[in-house]
Amino acid sequence: MDSIFNPSVSLEKLNLNTANTLAQTLGIEYTEIGLDYLEAKMPVDNRTKQPYGVLNGGASLALAETVGSAAANCVLKNTNTHCVGMEINGNHIRPVSKGFVIARASPIHLGNKTHVWEIRIKTEENKLACIARLTLAVVENN
């Protein structure tokens, strides 16, 4: 199987692209590009926890949208387009209080006008913490 991602995609470029963004603020780092998935990790620390000492659901969805949006943009063949988020939903399965969470974005649908991606967020012990679905629109560059 060939990779769904454009050959120019690299972890180095993706991580450089997070400078001065929410991803940088939350400590999100891209860690792996597979044939049909993109992974990133995020620390569970004072930036991402809620007052009760566990990972904030909003931080989980920010991670999901970050990795899903990046993955969607990395598969586009038309350089005159980009993907933007339309809708995201998530189910928070288990609380996480320390370490890192790892998000893996995999495509469900890669259309000409829309993409749908599933993002599974797991603990370092490979336990499912959150599952999200992200719908994106493919739009023309301005």
VEXMARMAR-869160 format. One line per field, with one value per residue (C-alpha): residue number from 0; residue in three letters; chain; x, y, z. Coordinates in pm, 1 decimal, padded with zeros to 6 digits, always signed. Layout:
num <- [NUM  ...]
residuo <- [ALA  ...]
cadena <- [A  ...]
px <- [X  ...]
py <- [Y  ...]
pz <- [Z  ...]
This chain:
num <- [0  1  2  3  4  5  6  7  8  9  10  11  12  13  14  15  16  17  18  19  20  21  22  23  24  25  26  27  28  29  30  31  32  33  34  35  36  37  38  39  40  41  42  43  44  45  46  47  48  49  50  51  52  53  54  55  56  57  58  59  60  61  62  63  64  65  66  67  68  69  70  71  72  73  74  75  76  77  78  79  80  81  82  83  84  85  86  87  88  89  90  91  92  93  94  95  96  97  98  99  100  101  102  103  104  105  106  107  108  109  110  111  112  113  114  115  116  117  118  119  120  121  122  123  124  125  126  127  128  129  130  131  132  133  134  135  136  137  138  139  140  141]
residuo <- [MET  ASP  SER  ILE  PHE  ASN  PRO  SER  VAL  SER  LEU  GLU  LYS  LEU  ASN  LEU  ASN  THR  ALA  ASN  THR  LEU  ALA  GLN  THR  LEU  GLY  ILE  GLU  TYR  THR  GLU  ILE  GLY  LEU  ASP  TYR  LEU  GLU  ALA  LYS  MET  PRO  VAL  ASP  ASN  ARG  THR  LYS  GLN  PRO  TYR  GLY  VAL  LEU  ASN  GLY  GLY  ALA  SER  LEU  ALA  LEU  ALA  GLU  THR  VAL  GLY  SER  ALA  ALA  ALA  ASN  CYS  VAL  LEU  LYS  ASN  THR  ASN  THR  HIS  CYS  VAL  GLY  MET  GLU  ILE  ASN  GLY  ASN  HIS  ILE  ARG  PRO  VAL  SER  LYS  GLY  PHE  VAL  ILE  ALA  ARG  ALA  SER  PRO  ILE  HIS  LEU  GLY  ASN  LYS  THR  HIS  VAL  TRP  GLU  ILE  ARG  ILE  LYS  THR  GLU  GLU  ASN  LYS  LEU  ALA  CYS  ILE  ALA  ARG  LEU  THR  LEU  ALA  VAL  VAL  GLU  ASN  ASN]
cadena <- [A  A  A  A  A  A  A  A  A  A  A  A  A  A  A  A  A  A  A  A  A  A  A  A  A  A  A  A  A  A  A  A  A  A  A  A  A  A  A  A  A  A  A  A  A  A  A  A  A  A  A  A  A  A  A  A  A  A  A  A  A  A  A  A  A  A  A  A  A  A  A  A  A  A  A  A  A  A  A  A  A  A  A  A  A  A  A  A  A  A  A  A  A  A  A  A  A  A  A  A  A  A  A  A  A  A  A  A  A  A  A  A  A  A  A  A  A  A  A  A  A  A  A  A  A  A  A  A  A  A  A  A  A  A  A  A  A  A  A  A  A  A]
px <- [+00000.0  +00125.2  +00105.8  -00199.3  +00019.1  +00204.3  +00572.1  +00685.3  +00520.6  +00765.8  +00752.2  +01007.4  +00789.4  +00474.0  +00641.0  +00791.5  +00442.7  +00314.7  +00523.7  +00311.2  -00008.3  -00238.0  -00054.6  +00271.0  +00098.0  -00046.0  +00284.1  +00152.9  +00424.9  +00383.8  +00550.4  +00468.2  +00350.6  +00215.3  +00086.6  -00266.4  -00240.9  -00073.7  +00012.4  +00084.8  +00134.6  +00037.3  +00144.7  -00106.8  +00014.4  -00088.2  -00162.8  -00404.4  -00561.6  -00890.1  -00912.4  -00986.4  -00641.4  -00734.0  -00706.3  -00954.7  -01197.7  -01144.1  -00770.7  -00843.8  -01058.4  -00794.9  -00544.3  -00790.3  -00863.5  -00495.7  -00380.8  -00690.8  -00666.8  -00295.6  -00350.7  -00631.5  -00418.1  -00129.3  -00330.5  -00458.1  -00335.8  -00466.5  -00223.4  -00495.1  -00704.0  -00684.9  -00903.9  -01087.6  -01281.4  -01661.4  -01755.6  -01590.6  -01738.8  -01578.6  -01651.7  -01432.5  -01379.4  -01139.1  -00965.6  -00592.5  -00393.8  -00028.2  +00213.9  +00123.8  -00175.1  -00119.3  -00367.1  -00388.3  -00588.0  -00710.8  -00936.5  -01293.8  -01378.5  -01150.8  -01376.0  -01327.7  -01541.7  -01526.6  -01307.6  -01405.9  -01133.2  -01143.2  -00902.6  -00832.9  -00656.4  -00482.2  -00269.9  +00094.2  -00035.7  -00241.6  -00576.0  -00843.8  -00908.5  -01113.8  -01249.2  -01334.5  -01469.9  -01369.1  -01544.7  -01355.4  -01442.8  -01203.3  -01194.6  -01004.7  -00714.0  -00776.2]
py <- [+00000.0  +00346.8  +00637.7  +00863.8  +01160.9  +01390.3  +01294.8  +01636.2  +01580.3  +01537.9  +01548.5  +01828.7  +02048.6  +01971.6  +02056.1  +02378.0  +02476.2  +02483.3  +02787.1  +03062.2  +02854.7  +02684.7  +02359.0  +02509.0  +02654.7  +02313.2  +02133.8  +01928.4  +01749.6  +01538.9  +01202.9  +00959.2  +00950.9  +00612.4  +00504.5  +00617.8  +00793.6  +01084.7  +01082.1  +01357.9  +01367.9  +01623.6  +01649.1  +01619.8  +01910.1  +02251.8  +02371.2  +02088.8  +01986.4  +02101.0  +02213.8  +01855.2  +01739.7  +01548.4  +01620.0  +01884.7  +01761.0  +02081.9  +02013.0  +01663.7  +01810.9  +02074.6  +01791.1  +01596.3  +01893.2  +01983.0  +01638.6  +01574.2  +01906.9  +01862.9  +01512.1  +01629.2  +01906.3  +01664.4  +01443.0  +01715.7  +01680.5  +02019.0  +02286.1  +02550.8  +02407.8  +02358.7  +02194.9  +02377.1  +02226.7  +02218.5  +02002.6  +01797.4  +01571.2  +01360.3  +01099.1  +01115.3  +00757.1  +00774.3  +01043.6  +01097.2  +01272.5  +01246.5  +01173.2  +01220.4  +01138.3  +01020.9  +01104.8  +00903.9  +01052.5  +00811.4  +00894.3  +00771.3  +00967.1  +01164.4  +01343.5  +01635.5  +01867.3  +01710.9  +01488.8  +01292.3  +01176.4  +00962.0  +01056.4  +00810.7  +00954.1  +00700.7  +00706.0  +00601.6  +00265.5  +00236.6  +00286.2  +00473.2  +00814.6  +00985.6  +00916.6  +01206.8  +01254.5  +01560.4  +01681.1  +01925.0  +02125.1  +02137.0  +02502.3  +02704.9  +02920.8  +03296.8]
pz <- [+00000.0  -00087.8  +00153.4  +00128.8  +00224.5  -00013.3  -00045.6  +00082.3  +00423.0  +00711.1  +01088.4  +01084.7  +00861.0  +01057.4  +01389.1  +01251.2  +01136.3  +01496.7  +01593.9  +01752.5  +01743.9  +01992.7  +01918.9  +02045.2  +02350.9  +02441.5  +02375.2  +02081.4  +01885.3  +01570.5  +01628.6  +01348.7  +00988.6  +00880.2  +00540.6  +00632.3  +00969.1  +01145.9  +01516.0  +01763.5  +02138.8  +02400.9  +02764.5  +03043.5  +03255.7  +03387.9  +03031.1  +02952.6  +03285.8  +03431.7  +03798.2  +03909.5  +03798.3  +03483.6  +03112.9  +03001.5  +02735.8  +02541.0  +02530.3  +02396.2  +02119.7  +02043.2  +02000.3  +01784.3  +01558.4  +01533.8  +01420.3  +01206.8  +01025.7  +00963.4  +00828.1  +00599.3  +00454.4  +00399.3  +00163.2  -00068.8  -00427.6  -00546.6  -00421.4  -00470.9  -00184.4  +00189.3  +00454.7  +00732.0  +01019.6  +00996.2  +01294.0  +01565.6  +01828.8  +02092.8  +02352.2  +02659.6  +02772.4  +03066.5  +03270.1  +03230.8  +03503.6  +03398.0  +03117.0  +02754.5  +02538.9  +02181.1  +01905.0  +01582.5  +01294.3  +01027.5  +00732.6  +00708.3  +00390.4  +00157.0  -00089.6  -00324.6  -00108.5  +00239.3  +00454.1  +00762.6  +01001.0  +01313.6  +01590.3  +01872.2  +02174.4  +02396.2  +02708.2  +02709.5  +02835.0  +02510.8  +02690.5  +02497.6  +02655.2  +02383.4  +02038.0  +01808.4  +01458.1  +01257.4  +00942.4  +00721.2  +00411.8  +00118.1  +00010.4  -00247.4  -00134.3  -00137.3]
